[in-house]
Amino acid sequence: MSIKLICSDIDGTLLQYGKKELEDEIFEQIRELHRRGILFCPASGRQYTSLRKLFAPVADCCVFLCENGGVIYKDEQCIAKNPMPRALAEEIANDLWTRSDGQGEVMLSGQNTAYLMERGLGMLKRIQFIGNNYQIIHDPSEVPEEITKVSVYLHEGVESYTERFVPRWKEANCADRRIL
């Protein structure tokens, strides 16, 4: 049996937190995999624009699993998308916004744009840092496309909100992700 595809997480794995660029050695390894007929797949919660910039020197050797699996790109084309039911996405976003005690900023992801309901707590700086396309909105109904992911940035951390949100939305693949 031969290997055809290798996937890797990005943030905190190939790219240490706080860094903006990958080490050149990673690009060399991806090129070598490509020479051997093995496709490399960055798998991330990031959007395609951010991943494409990060892997620009070897982007033609990659397939990109974006938005936590909501969108897949190859050769600069979206080859698969798994949108959420619109009503569910909007309900989750409204719940995260209203029940986060003013400490949550909500991001709804489209195919290649982040729609941010922000309060000036840091999420905007984060998505600018990683290079996302984004648009500021005030209500989830303003998103003009299918929604592939809903996430919340909790300024003070997730610990005090986990029990509030995870049980309620576990059927929607709720992830408790702590960034150190």
Buried (B, 14 or more C-beta within 10 A) or exposed (E): EEEEEEEBEBBEEBBEEEEEEBEEEBBEBBBEBBEEEBBBBBBBBBBBBBBBBBBEBBBEBBBBBBBBBBBBBBEEEBEEBEBBEEEBBBBBBBBBBEEBEEBBBBBBBBBBBBBBBBBEBEBBEBBEEBBBBBEEBEEBEEBEBBBBBBBBBBBEEBEEBBEBBEEEBEEBEBEEEEEE
